[in-house]
Amino acid sequence: MSAKIIDKLGLITFSERKVAMVRSHNKELFYIPGGKREINETDEQALCREIDEELTLTLHTDSIRFYSEFIGSADGKQDGTQVRIRCYFACFDDDPKPAAEIAELAWLDSSDLSRCSATAAIIMLQLQRDDLIN
């Protein structure tokens, strides 16, 4: 039997060579903002909906561009469940603010890997290799 894969979308956004990461209520680790797609949603639709819910941001749909896809261990799952996150860049007008299930927004770089979920750490290492964060 193959491991379950959770399908998610994530937004990569930067400030001063750090990437925005979020932490949910009752969780300790940070992850890329975004979430699971609903039935029949495109990547762009799911990303826009999740980012509006989590960070109260309206993404400019014409600016959304694919960055990369990452697969890693799902946070808090002991049964081998994996998470696949398709990450995108996008423009928006306002400052991100934590909302809904998000307790905290932090701007992190590669020195903060211990504060991140396994998959978020994989993403941060790639961002560092691509010289997008410190």
Backbone as a printed PyTorch tensor [residue, N CA C, xyz], in Angstrom:
tensor([[[  0.8440,  -1.1940,   0.0000],
         [  0.0000,   0.0000,   0.0000],
         [  0.8820,   1.2480,   0.0000]],

        [[  0.5900,   2.1910,  -0.8670],
         [  1.4030,   3.4000,  -0.9420],
         [  0.9760,   4.3980,   0.1280]],

        [[  1.9200,   5.2350,   0.5120],
         [  1.6520,   6.2390,   1.5340],
         [  0.6730,   7.2830,   1.0030]],

        [[ -0.0910,   7.8270,   1.8960],
         [ -1.0300,   8.8880,   1.5440],
         [ -0.2510,  10.1700,   1.2520]],

        [[ -0.7150,  10.9090,   0.2490],
         [ -0.0980,  12.1930,  -0.0840],
         [ -1.1500,  13.2900,   0.0690]],

        [[ -0.8110,  14.3030,   0.8490],
         [ -1.6700,  15.4750,   1.0300],
         [ -1.2600,  16.5010,  -0.0200]],

        [[ -2.2150,  16.9500,  -0.8140],
         [ -1.9890,  17.8840,  -1.9250],
         [ -2.2060,  19.3110,  -1.4240]],

        [[ -1.1600,  20.1400,  -1.4600],
         [ -1.2620,  21.5090,  -0.9610],
         [ -0.6520,  22.4880,  -1.9470]],

        [[ -1.0050,  23.7540,  -1.7800],
         [ -0.4430,  24.8660,  -2.5330],
         [  0.1820,  25.8200,  -1.5340]],

        [[  1.2730,  26.4750,  -1.9140],
         [  1.9330,  27.3960,  -1.0110],
         [  2.3900,  28.6570,  -1.7120]],

        [[  2.4450,  29.7450,  -0.9500],
         [  2.9080,  31.0380,  -1.4540],
         [  4.2980,  31.3270,  -0.9040]],

        [[  5.2080,  31.6260,  -1.8130],
         [  6.5590,  32.0400,  -1.4470],
         [  6.6170,  33.5560,  -1.5990]],

        [[  6.8440,  34.2500,  -0.4840],
         [  6.9610,  35.7040,  -0.5500],
         [  8.0870,  36.1480,   0.3760]],

        [[  8.8000,  37.1960,  -0.0300],
         [ 10.0350,  37.5830,   0.6500],
         [  9.9730,  38.9910,   1.2230]],

        [[ 10.8100,  39.1950,   2.2440],
         [ 11.0990,  40.5200,   2.7680],
         [ 12.5210,  40.4730,   3.3070]],

        [[ 13.3810,  41.3250,   2.7890],
         [ 14.7600,  41.4340,   3.2670],
         [ 15.4560,  40.0740,   3.3340]],

        [[ 15.3650,  39.3130,   2.2460],
         [ 16.0100,  38.0040,   2.0940],
         [ 15.5510,  36.9720,   3.1220]],

        [[ 14.3090,  37.1480,   3.5840],
         [ 13.6570,  36.1580,   4.4390],
         [ 12.3410,  35.7860,   3.7740]],

        [[ 11.8200,  34.6000,   4.1040],
         [ 10.5770,  34.1280,   3.5040],
         [  9.4850,  34.1070,   4.5730]],

        [[  8.2600,  34.4380,   4.1620],
         [  7.1310,  34.4090,   5.0960],
         [  6.7860,  32.9590,   5.4320]],

        [[  6.6880,  32.6720,   6.7250],
         [  6.2630,  31.3660,   7.2190],
         [  5.1780,  31.6050,   8.2610]],

        [[  4.2830,  30.6360,   8.3990],
         [  3.1860,  30.7680,   9.3490],
         [  3.1600,  29.5730,  10.2970]],

        [[  2.5430,  29.8030,  11.4630],
         [  2.3590,  28.7550,  12.4580],
         [  0.8920,  28.7360,  12.8460]],

        [[  0.3010,  27.5600,  12.8500],
         [ -1.1070,  27.4140,  13.2470],
         [ -1.2350,  27.4170,  14.7660]],

        [[ -2.4280,  27.7610,  15.2390],
         [ -2.7290,  27.6380,  16.6590],
         [ -2.4750,  26.1920,  17.0760]],

        [[ -1.9670,  25.9890,  18.2570],
         [ -1.6900,  24.6620,  18.8250],
         [ -0.6130,  23.8860,  18.0780]],

        [[  0.1940,  24.5520,  17.2730],
         [  1.3410,  23.9170,  16.5980],
         [  2.5970,  24.6910,  16.9740]],

        [[  3.7270,  24.0040,  16.9180],
         [  4.9960,  24.6520,  17.2520],
         [  5.7880,  25.0440,  16.0170]],

        [[  5.6460,  24.2760,  14.9350],
         [  6.4900,  24.4810,  13.7630],
         [  5.8470,  25.3920,  12.7230]],

        [[  6.6950,  26.0870,  11.9910],
         [  6.2540,  26.9850,  10.9310],
         [  6.2200,  26.2490,   9.5960]],

        [[  5.3890,  26.7360,   8.6840],
         [  5.2800,  26.1720,   7.3450],
         [  4.9580,  27.2850,   6.3560]],

        [[  5.0670,  26.9530,   5.0700],
         [  4.7510,  27.9110,   4.0030],
         [  3.2490,  28.1960,   4.0380]],

        [[  2.8260,  29.4680,   3.9630],
         [  1.3880,  29.7500,   3.9460],
         [  0.7110,  29.1470,   2.7180]],

        [[ -0.4930,  28.6860,   2.9130],
         [ -1.2580,  28.0470,   1.8470],
         [ -2.0970,  26.9320,   2.4290]],

        [[ -2.4950,  25.9910,   1.6250],
         [ -3.2950,  24.9010,   2.1590],
         [ -3.7730,  23.9520,   1.0880]],

        [[ -4.7120,  23.1090,   1.4950],
         [ -5.2250,  22.0470,   0.6310],
         [ -6.2150,  22.5930,  -0.3800]],

        [[ -6.1960,  21.9640,  -1.5450],
         [ -7.1540,  22.3510,  -2.5770],
         [ -8.4940,  21.6890,  -2.2800]],

        [[ -9.5670,  22.3540,  -2.6670],
         [-10.9050,  21.7700,  -2.5930],
         [-11.2190,  21.1030,  -3.9280]],

        [[-12.2290,  20.2740,  -3.9500],
         [-12.5930,  19.5250,  -5.1490],
         [-12.7760,  20.4670,  -6.3360]],

        [[-12.1460,  20.1180,  -7.4470],
         [-12.2310,  20.8410,  -8.7230],
         [-11.5600,  22.2080,  -8.7360]],

        [[-10.8100,  22.5650,  -7.6980],
         [-10.0850,  23.8380,  -7.7130],
         [ -8.7860,  23.6930,  -8.5010]],

        [[ -8.4450,  24.7290,  -9.2570],
         [ -7.1340,  24.7940,  -9.8910],
         [ -6.1080,  25.2040,  -8.8280]],

        [[ -4.8370,  25.0780,  -9.1770],
         [ -3.7840,  25.5520,  -8.2710],
         [ -4.0170,  27.0160,  -7.9030]],

        [[ -4.2740,  27.8390,  -8.9100],
         [ -4.4250,  29.2770,  -8.6750],
         [ -5.6330,  29.5740,  -7.7850]],

        [[ -6.7480,  28.8940,  -8.0300],
         [ -7.9450,  29.1180,  -7.2060],
         [ -7.6910,  28.7340,  -5.7560]],

        [[ -7.0880,  27.5820,  -5.5460],
         [ -6.8160,  27.1130,  -4.1860],
         [ -5.8280,  28.0450,  -3.4860]],

        [[ -4.7860,  28.4570,  -4.1940],
         [ -3.7930,  29.3480,  -3.6050],
         [ -4.4310,  30.6750,  -3.2040]],

        [[ -5.2030,  31.2640,  -4.0940],
         [ -5.8570,  32.5510,  -3.7930],
         [ -6.7940,  32.4260,  -2.5870]],

        [[ -7.5960,  31.3790,  -2.5470],
         [ -8.5400,  31.1920,  -1.4410],
         [ -7.7990,  30.9940,  -0.1180]],

        [[ -6.8000,  30.1220,  -0.1100],
         [ -6.0720,  29.8400,   1.1240],
         [ -5.3080,  31.0630,   1.6350]],

        [[ -4.6790,  31.8020,   0.7420],
         [ -3.9030,  32.9750,   1.1630],
         [ -4.8330,  34.0760,   1.6680]],

        [[ -6.0030,  34.2170,   1.0630],
         [ -6.9900,  35.1620,   1.5770],
         [ -7.4270,  34.7500,   2.9800]],

        [[ -7.6970,  33.4610,   3.1900],
         [ -8.1280,  32.9700,   4.5060],
         [ -7.0380,  33.1270,   5.5600]],

        [[ -5.8080,  32.7730,   5.2130],
         [ -4.7280,  32.7300,   6.2010],
         [ -4.0550,  34.0720,   6.4450]],

        [[ -3.9090,  34.8910,   5.4020],
         [ -3.1270,  36.1300,   5.5110],
         [ -3.8900,  37.3790,   5.1050]],

        [[ -5.1740,  37.2530,   4.8330],
         [ -6.0400,  38.3560,   4.3860],
         [ -5.4250,  39.1260,   3.2130]],

        [[ -4.8590,  38.3930,   2.2610],
         [ -4.2650,  38.9990,   1.0670],
         [ -5.0350,  38.5760,  -0.1660]],

        [[ -5.2050,  39.5210,  -1.0820],
         [ -5.7620,  39.2170,  -2.3940],
         [ -4.6040,  39.1680,  -3.3810]],

        [[ -4.3540,  37.9890,  -3.9240],
         [ -3.2560,  37.8380,  -4.8790],
         [ -3.6700,  38.3770,  -6.2430]],

        [[ -2.7260,  38.9990,  -6.9450],
         [ -2.9560,  39.4230,  -8.3220],
         [ -2.8220,  38.1650,  -9.1820]],

        [[ -3.9450,  37.6550,  -9.6850],
         [ -3.9230,  36.3680, -10.3790],
         [ -3.0050,  36.3720, -11.5990]],

        [[ -2.8660,  37.5220, -12.2630],
         [ -2.0000,  37.5630, -13.4470],
         [ -0.5180,  37.5270, -13.0860]],

        [[ -0.1910,  37.6360, -11.7910],
         [  1.2140,  37.6190, -11.3630],
         [  1.6430,  36.2550, -10.8190]],

        [[  0.7200,  35.3300, -10.6530],
         [  1.0320,  34.0300, -10.0570],
         [  1.9200,  33.2390, -11.0080]],

        [[  3.0870,  32.8060, -10.4890],
         [  3.9590,  31.9710, -11.3140],
         [  4.5570,  30.8480, -10.4740]],

        [[  4.6390,  29.7020, -11.0950],
         [  5.1000,  28.4850, -10.4380],
         [  6.5780,  28.5890, -10.0690]],

        [[  6.9250,  28.1370,  -8.8730],
         [  8.3250,  28.0710,  -8.4390],
         [  8.8250,  26.6280,  -8.4890]],

        [[  8.2340,  25.7530,  -7.6830],
         [  8.6790,  24.3650,  -7.6600],
         [  7.7070,  23.5370,  -6.8360]],

        [[  7.8550,  22.2210,  -6.9470],
         [  7.0330,  21.2940,  -6.1670],
         [  7.9440,  20.5660,  -5.1910]],

        [[  7.4700,  20.4170,  -3.9600],
         [  8.2610,  19.7920,  -2.9010],
         [  7.4360,  18.6770,  -2.2590]],

        [[  8.1070,  17.5860,  -1.8990],
         [  7.4440,  16.4850,  -1.2070],
         [  8.2470,  16.1810,   0.0490]],

        [[  7.5390,  16.0320,   1.1720],
         [  8.2100,  15.7230,   2.4310],
         [  7.2320,  15.1020,   3.3970]],

        [[  7.7350,  14.7910,   4.5860],
         [  6.8980,  14.1960,   5.6270],
         [  5.8550,  15.1990,   6.0910]],

        [[  4.6300,  14.7220,   6.2540],
         [  3.5450,  15.5850,   6.7490],
         [  3.7420,  15.7970,   8.2480]],

        [[  3.6760,  17.0440,   8.6810],
         [  3.8610,  17.4040,  10.0860],
         [  2.7960,  16.7440,  10.9520]],

        [[  3.2270,  16.0850,  12.0160],
         [  2.2860,  15.4950,  12.9680],
         [  1.6990,  14.1660,  12.5490]],

        [[  2.1220,  13.6300,  11.4070],
         [  1.6070,  12.3320,  10.9440],
         [  2.6940,  11.2780,  11.1460]],

        [[  2.3390,  10.1840,  11.8180],
         [  3.3140,   9.1300,  12.1020],
         [  3.1670,   7.9430,  11.1540]],

        [[  2.2210,   8.0020,  10.2200],
         [  1.9020,   6.8380,   9.3910],
         [  2.5680,   6.8740,   8.0150]],

        [[  3.5920,   7.6970,   7.8550],
         [  4.2700,   7.7850,   6.5690],
         [  3.6090,   8.7280,   5.5860]],

        [[  2.5570,   9.4320,   6.0270],
         [  1.8820,  10.3810,   5.1490],
         [  2.8660,  11.4500,   4.6850]],

        [[  2.7920,  11.7470,   3.3950],
         [  3.6430,  12.7700,   2.7900],
         [  2.7880,  13.9750,   2.4060]],

        [[  3.4270,  15.1240,   2.3020],
         [  2.7590,  16.3120,   1.8010],
         [  3.4820,  16.7400,   0.5220]],

        [[  2.6870,  17.0670,  -0.5010],
         [  3.2250,  17.6060,  -1.7480],
         [  2.7570,  19.0500,  -1.8280]],

        [[  3.7100,  19.9750,  -1.8700],
         [  3.3630,  21.3990,  -1.9220],
         [  3.8600,  21.9830,  -3.2390]],

        [[  2.9240,  22.4660,  -4.0350],
         [  3.2540,  23.1890,  -5.2600],
         [  3.3540,  24.6630,  -4.8790]],

        [[  4.5650,  25.2120,  -4.9600],
         [  4.8120,  26.5770,  -4.4840],
         [  4.8340,  27.5740,  -5.6340]],

        [[  4.2930,  28.7380,  -5.3330],
         [  4.1510,  29.8130,  -6.3180],
         [  4.6280,  31.1320,  -5.7350]],

        [[  5.0480,  32.0270,  -6.6280],
         [  5.2650,  33.4340,  -6.3220],
         [  4.0240,  34.1780,  -6.7910]],

        [[  3.7010,  35.2900,  -6.1230],
         [  2.5820,  36.1370,  -6.5710],
         [  2.7300,  37.5190,  -5.9580]],

        [[  2.1590,  38.5010,  -6.6360],
         [  2.1360,  39.8760,  -6.1340],
         [  0.8260,  40.1330,  -5.4050]],

        [[  0.8920,  41.0570,  -4.4550],
         [ -0.2870,  41.4850,  -3.6910],
         [ -0.0050,  42.8900,  -3.1870]],

        [[ -1.0410,  43.5770,  -2.7000],
         [ -0.8850,  44.9850,  -2.3290],
         [ -0.6490,  45.2430,  -0.8510]],

        [[ -1.3060,  44.5130,   0.0180],
         [ -1.2460,  44.8250,   1.4450],
         [ -0.1560,  44.0230,   2.1520]],

        [[ -0.0170,  44.2720,   3.4520],
         [  0.9060,  43.4810,   4.2520],
         [  0.1790,  42.2400,   4.7520]],

        [[  0.8400,  41.0780,   4.7320],
         [  0.1820,  39.8660,   5.2350],
         [ -0.0850,  39.9650,   6.7370]],

        [[ -1.2850,  39.5010,   7.1350],
         [ -1.6710,  39.4970,   8.5450],
         [ -2.2500,  38.1300,   8.8800]],

        [[ -1.8040,  37.5140,   9.9820],
         [ -2.3310,  36.2020,  10.3480],
         [ -3.8330,  36.2590,  10.6010]],

        [[ -4.5620,  35.2660,  10.1010],
         [ -6.0130,  35.1840,  10.2740],
         [ -6.4100,  33.7130,  10.3610]],

        [[ -7.6780,  33.4560,  10.6760],
         [ -8.2360,  32.1010,  10.7510],
         [ -7.3810,  31.2360,  11.6730]],

        [[ -6.8770,  30.1100,  11.1280],
         [ -6.1250,  29.1750,  11.9730],
         [ -4.6820,  29.5850,  12.2150]],

        [[ -4.2510,  30.7120,  11.6490],
         [ -2.8570,  31.1340,  11.7680],
         [ -2.6550,  31.9510,  13.0450]],

        [[ -1.7510,  31.4530,  13.8960],
         [ -1.4470,  32.1300,  15.1560],
         [ -0.3440,  33.1630,  14.9910]],

        [[  0.5760,  32.8980,  14.0440],
         [  1.7600,  33.7430,  13.9410],
         [  2.3110,  33.7110,  12.5160]],

        [[  2.7870,  34.8670,  12.0750],
         [  3.5110,  35.0070,  10.8130],
         [  4.9240,  35.4390,  11.1800]],

        [[  5.9290,  34.7850,  10.6050],
         [  7.3210,  35.1580,  10.8700],
         [  8.0860,  35.1810,   9.5610]],

        [[  9.0890,  36.0320,   9.5070],
         [  9.9790,  36.1010,   8.3450],
         [ 11.2350,  35.3480,   8.7360]],

        [[ 11.4760,  34.2130,   8.0750],
         [ 12.5550,  33.3100,   8.4610],
         [ 13.5560,  33.1200,   7.3300]],

        [[ 14.7670,  32.6990,   7.7120],
         [ 15.7690,  32.3330,   6.7090],
         [ 16.4050,  31.0090,   7.1170]],

        [[ 17.4850,  30.6300,   6.4460],
         [ 18.0500,  29.3040,   6.6490],
         [ 18.6050,  29.0870,   8.0560]],

        [[ 18.7740,  30.1420,   8.8360],
         [ 19.2140,  29.9610,  10.2250],
         [ 18.0590,  29.5080,  11.1240]],

        [[ 16.8420,  29.4810,  10.5870],
         [ 15.6490,  29.1290,  11.3660],
         [ 15.0930,  27.7420,  11.0380]],

        [[ 15.8810,  26.8750,  10.4140],
         [ 15.3690,  25.5760,   9.9710],
         [ 14.7630,  24.7650,  11.1100]],

        [[ 15.3120,  24.8720,  12.3060],
         [ 14.8070,  24.0880,  13.4410],
         [ 13.4050,  24.5090,  13.8560]],

        [[ 12.9640,  25.6790,  13.4090],
         [ 11.6220,  26.1790,  13.7450],
         [ 10.5800,  25.7520,  12.7200]],

        [[ 11.0180,  25.0470,  11.6570],
         [ 10.1480,  24.7330,  10.5240],
         [  9.7960,  23.2550,  10.4550]],

        [[  8.6350,  22.9840,   9.8230],
         [  8.2620,  21.5980,   9.5380],
         [  9.2960,  21.0170,   8.5750]],

        [[  9.3300,  19.6930,   8.4700],
         [ 10.3140,  19.0250,   7.6110],
         [ 10.2250,  19.5330,   6.1770]],

        [[  9.0200,  19.6420,   5.6520],
         [  8.8650,  20.0740,   4.2620],
         [  9.1990,  21.5530,   4.1060]],

        [[  8.8460,  22.3740,   5.0800],
         [  9.2090,  23.7940,   5.0250],
         [ 10.7210,  23.9550,   5.0280]],

        [[ 11.4270,  23.1160,   5.7790],
         [ 12.8880,  23.1780,   5.8100],
         [ 13.4700,  22.8230,   4.4400]],

        [[ 12.8960,  21.8190,   3.7660],
         [ 13.3350,  21.4560,   2.4150],
         [ 13.1600,  22.6490,   1.4740]],

        [[ 12.0100,  23.3200,   1.5750],
         [ 11.7440,  24.4890,   0.7250],
         [ 12.7510,  25.5990,   1.0240]],

        [[ 13.0080,  25.8420,   2.3070],
         [ 13.9440,  26.9120,   2.6640],
         [ 15.3560,  26.6220,   2.1640]],

        [[ 15.7710,  25.3710,   2.2240],
         [ 17.0990,  25.0250,   1.7190],
         [ 17.1960,  25.2670,   0.2130]],

        [[ 16.1210,  24.9750,  -0.5220],
         [ 16.1180,  25.2490,  -1.9630],
         [ 16.1380,  26.7540,  -2.2330]],

        [[ 15.3780,  27.5170,  -1.4530],
         [ 15.3970,  28.9770,  -1.6070],
         [ 16.7860,  29.5270,  -1.3500]],

        [[ 17.4840,  28.9610,  -0.3630],
         [ 18.8500,  29.3930,  -0.0830],
         [ 19.7760,  29.0170,  -1.2500]],

        [[ 19.6480,  27.7830,  -1.7620],
         [ 20.4750,  27.3560,  -2.9040],
         [ 20.2380,  28.2590,  -4.1110]],

        [[ 18.9910,  28.7110,  -4.2830],
         [ 18.6420,  29.5990,  -5.4000],
         [ 18.9880,  31.0600,  -5.0940]],

        [[ 19.6380,  31.3110,  -3.9580],
         [ 20.0660,  32.6460,  -3.5310],
         [ 18.9000,  33.6210,  -3.3980]],

        [[ 17.7690,  33.1170,  -2.8970],
         [ 16.6020,  33.9780,  -2.6850],
         [ 16.4460,  34.3860,  -1.2200]],

        [[ 17.0350,  33.6020,  -0.3130],
         [ 17.0380,  33.9560,   1.1180],
         [ 18.4290,  33.7310,   1.6620]],

        [[ 18.6940,  34.3140,   2.8220],
         [ 19.9800,  34.0960,   3.5070],
         [ 20.0300,  32.7060,   4.1040]]])
